[in-house]
Every structure is written in structure tokens, then in C-alpha cells.
């Protein structure tokens, strides 16, 4: 109730200021012999500062604040120009000072509107008894994080600052890797033979953690996908978020139960990954391509149903629906944990 009353006050002030600006301009055009006051008296500098304070307290009012400051600045320009044209030095100086302060306030408010997300940490944890090489691929136009990949020894973790602006991408584990320097060749999840994937995606099959940061009202969305197959169990865990912030996971080692026609084996014969039906057979129906590329025609198969039984929280085919929804706002940390 308090916030709605406050928001109404601020936006009503905006409306009255716009009307006042128009009224003042019309009065001056009619009578150039003196500086006419607007039809509504200016609130001076108190209301802009009061509005600026609101952006710290209630982020939902920032757009209203920006519009208000735009009107205030327009009013200040008009007052300064009228005073200067009529050669009234004290009034012109006062109007100019107010205008400069409004411009500075507007610039500050723009910075707050564009980049005011709470600090957030991304942590990747290797809970496996062997090393993994995480890969990170940002969606088009987004920052490459941590070079796109690195070594993570057994039972270790790596934390780094998340982008302070909207970001989306995927994280996966590369396993069975060999190489030296910048070269790295992996049995699963390989990204072009590189240690740092630098924007490249991982070769299927690979279990994916899909992440979208700072969208909407600073929401974080995340999920686990085996649409491209499975190579290692993982979970995505938010910490200290507001709203509904469940842990999402595909924890089972599906290489032990994977149907034989989906198995990926090493030369020694051990199963290291499990292909999706699409990867194994590459048909339009299993890959949800062409005439099957819609929620109506893209259906689950016996292969995606295998993954869904074992990992009910994961996405298992292109138009799958999540079994567990979430609306997690401003978590302080997001962990991707392998072998969890």
C-alpha cells in the first residue's frame, strides 16, 4: 500500500510537471516582457532528489524516475533560455545552476537503470573423483567467461564474478582429456581440440547446464538438458535467491543404464557417454526438424522417455516441458556441480 501510494505520487508529479512545462511555454509566448511562471509552481530541486532516492529503494520506479527527470530537464532548459533572452542575469544564473544539477542527476539515474544488478558469483564444482575440464559457451553477443574453459581437478571448485548485465549460455564438462598447452582433446564434450573453448560449443553427447542471468526483474533462470545426450551427472544450485529457487539436477550415472544403441565407447570398451536418439539416428522426427519442428509435431520418443525416467527434472527433447518451474530473483551465487 505504501509503495503504490508513493509510486502514484511520483508519477502524478511527472504528469503535473509536463502540464506545467506546456503551460509555462504558452504563457511566455503570449507575454515576452517578463518571465512568466508555469501554471504549476516548480517543486525546485527537492522533488528530483526525492525521486533519485526512490531508485535506490524501489527499482520498479526507475523508469518513472527517468521520465520525470526528462521533464524536469526540459523545464530547466526552458527557464534558462527565457531568462537569458530577457537579460535577467540573476534568474539566468539560477536557472543554469538548476539545469546543470538536473543533467548530472539524469546521467546518474541512467547509470543506475542500465547497470544496477546485485553482485553475483558463478561457481563450478568438480565433485568427481577424476579431473574434468568445464566448457562455457555464451549465447551470441554475450561475454565469453573465463576464456570458455579450464581444468578443474578432482574435488575442487572455481568461483568467478558473474556478468553484471544480462547474460545467457551453457556450461558442460569435458572428460577423458589429453593435451598440452592450449591444445586439449577430450573423449566427451570436446570443443575443437582447445583448452579454452573461446565461444565454441561442446561436441555431443554432453550434459548441459543452461543459464540465463539478469532478465526481467533481475531473475535468474537455469535448467539441465540432456537433449544433446549425457556424459556426466550435474546439478544447478542457487544460493540466497528470492522466490522459488529449487535445485535442478540429473544426478544418475546414465552410462551404466544407457541403451546399447545409444552408448559411446572408448577403444578399450568402457561406456563414457550416452547419445540422444537424434544424435544416434539423425532422423527428422527424433531431431524435431522440418515438419516436426513445432510443439504439436515434436513428440517424445522411447529414447527421450528413457532420459526422462532417469532424470525427470531435465529437458530431454527439443520441445520438452520442464517438470519443475522456478522464478528465482537475484541469487547471490549459482553453482554448477558435476558428479553431485
N, C-alpha and C positions, 0 to 999 in steps of 0.2 A: 504494500500500500504506500509506504514512504517513497520507494523508488519510482512508482508510477506517478505519484504526485510531483516529485522532483523533475522527472522527465517531461511531464506535461508543462511544468513551469518554464523549463529551459526552452522547449520547442515553441511555447507561446511567446516567449521573449523574442525568439527569432522572427516569428510572424509579425509582431508589433514593430520590430526594428526595420523589417523590409518595408512595411507600410509607412513608417516614419521617414525612411530614405526617400521613397517616392514623393511623400507629401512635402518634404523639405526642398527637393529639387523643383517641384512645381511652384512653390512659393517664391523661390529665388528668381525663377524665370519671370514671374509676374512683377517683381519689385527688386530692381538691381541697386537701389540706393542704400541698402543696408543688408547685413547678413541675417536672413530670416531663420528662425529656429524651426526644426522639423515639427510636424504636427504632434509627435510624441516626444517628450523630452528624453535626451540621451541618458543612459544609465552611467555614463562615464566609463571608468576603467574597472570598476568593481565587478560588474557582471561578466566581462571577458575572463577575468582571473577566476571568478567563481565557476565559470564553465570549464576553464582549463583544469581546475582542481577535480572536477567531476570525472575527467577522463582517467585519472588515477584510481578513483573509487569505483566507477561503474563503466567498464569498457563498452557496454552496449550503447552508451550515449556519445561515442566518439564521432560518428557520422553527423549527428545533430550538432555537436560542437564545431565540426569543420564548416558546416553550412552557416552556423551562427557567426563564426569569425570572418567568413567571406563577406557577410552582410555588414559586419562592423567595419571591416577594412574599406569596403565601398563607401560607407558613410564617412569615414575619416578622410578619404581622398576628396570627396565632395566638399567637406568643410574646409579642407586646406586650400583647394583651388578657389573657392568662393572668397575666402579671407585674403588670399594673395592678390586676386584680381581687384579687390576693393581697397588694396593697400592699407590694410589694418594689421600692422606688424605684430602686436601682442597676440591677437587672435590667430594669425597665421602660424606664429611660433608654437602656440599651444596645440593647434590642430596638427602641425607637423610632428610634434613630440608624441602625440597620441597615435598618429598613423604609424610611426616607426615601431612603437611598442606593440601595436596590433600585428604588424608584419612579423615581428620576432615571435610573438605568441603563436601566430598561424604556422610558421615554419616548425616550431617545436611540436605543435599538435600534429602536423603531418608526419613527423618522425615517429611519434607515439602511435599513430594509426597504422603506419606501414610496418613497424618492427617492434612490437611490444609483446612478444610471446615469452612466457616464463622459461628460464633456463631448463634444459632437458639433457639427460645423458643417455647415450646408447651403449649398452654393454653386451658383448658377445662372450659366452661362456662355453668352454670345452670341458664337458663333464665325462668325456670318453677316456678310456684307458690307453689311447693312442693319439698322435697328433692329427689335427685337421687344419685345413687352410681355408678359412672363410672367404667367400666371394661376396662382393657388394656391387649390385648394378642399379644405378639410378635410372628412373624413367627419363625420357627425352627432355632436355632442357634443365635438368636438375643437377645439383653438385655431385661430383664423384667423391665419395667419402673414403678416407684412409687409403687412397690410391686404388681402391677397388679390390684389395685383397692382401692377406698377410698370413704368416704362420702363427698358429695357436697351439702350443704344446699341450700334452695331456694334463687334465685337471688344472687348467689355468683360465684366465679371462683377460679381456681387454676392453677398457672403457674410453669413450671419447665424446666430446660435445656434439649433440645433435644440431642440425641447422636451426637457426632462429627464425626461419621463414618456411613456408610450405614446402614439403619435400615428400617424394614417394619413390619407392624402389623395392628391391628384393634382396634377401640375404640367404645364402646357402653354404653348405660345407663341401669342400673338395677332399677326397680321401685317396689313400694309396698313391701319394705323390712322390716323385723323384725329380731332381734337377739341381742346378747351381746358379747363383746369381739371380738374374731377372727371369731365367727360364724355369718352368715348372710344368711337368707333365703328370696328369692325375688319372687314376683309374675311373673316378667318377667326378662329375661336376667341373671338368676341365674348361678353362676359358682361353683357348687359343695358345696353350703352352706358355702362359705367363704367370709369374708370381702375383703381380698387380694387374687385375683384370681391366682397369682403366676404362670402364664403360661397357665392356663386353659381358655377355651373359654366359651362364654355365651350360655345358652340354648335358642333355637329358640322358638318363634319368637322374633327377635330383629333387630332394625335398626342399620346398621353398618357404621362407617366412616373408610374407608380403606386408609392407608397412606404408602408411600414409600419415604424415605428421602435419599438424597445424592447419587443419581445414575447418571450415565452418567457424564455430565459436571455440577455436583452439582445441578441436577434437583430434584424437589420435585413433586411427583405425589400423587393424592388424589382423592377420589370419595365417593359417597354414595351408599349403597347397601341395597335393600330390598329383595334380593334373598332368605334370611332366614326368611322373614316376616317383620312385622313392630310393634314397640311398642311405639315409641316416635319420633316426628319430630326433625330433626337436620340439621345443615349446617356446611360446612367446608370452612373457610375463610383464605386465605393467606394475609400477610401484607408485603409490601416493597420488593416484588419479582420482578425480571426482566422477560420480555417476556409476554406471555399470562397466566394470573393468575386469572381466574374467580372464583366467589363464586359458589360452588355446594351445592345443598340442596334438601331435601324432607321435606317441612315445614308443610304441611297439617296434621291435626289430622285424620288419616285414620281409627281410631277406630270408628268414627262417621258414616262412609260410607261403612265400610267393609262388603262384602257379608256374609250372615248369616253362611254359611258352613265354613267360614274361621275364625270366631270370637272365641276369647279366653275370657271366662267369669270368674269372681270371684264367690265364693259361693253366694254372695249377688246379682249376676246377672248383674253387670256392665261389659262392654267390656273393657279389658285392653290391648289387642293386636290383631293383625290380622295375621293369619298364611299365609304362601305361599301355592300355590297349591301342591307343593311337600310335605311340612310338613303335610298338611291336608289329602292327599290321598296316598302318598308314592308309586306312580307308576313310572316305569322306564321312561315313556315319560315325565311326569311332572318334574321328578328329573334329566332329561338328563343323565341317567345311561345306561350302557351296549350299546346296539345298537344305543341309542340316544345320546351317549356321543361324539358328534362332531358338529362343526358349521353347517354342512349340515343337520343333522338329529335332532338337538336340536332346537326346534321352540318355539315361544311364544304361550301362551295359553290364554284362556279368563281370567284366574286369573292374569297372569303376565301383560296382557293388562290393567286390572283394575289399577294395581300399576303404569303402565307407563302413563296412562291418568292423574292420580293424581300427580305423581312425575316424569315428563319427563326426568329430569337430572339423575335419579337413575338407577342403574343396577337392572333389575327385574327378570332375569333368567340366568342360568349358562353361556350361550354364547351370552348374550345381548351385544350390541354395545353402547358405550356412545353417547349421543346426543350432548354433548359439550366437545370438546377436549381441552387440555391445555398443555403448555410447560413452567412451572414456574421454574425459576432459582433462587436459593439462597434466598428464602424469609427469612426475619428476624424473623417472627413469623407465626405460623399456629394455628388457633383457631377452635376448635370443639364446636359448640354452640347447646345446647339442648333447645327445645321449641323456636326456632328462626323463 
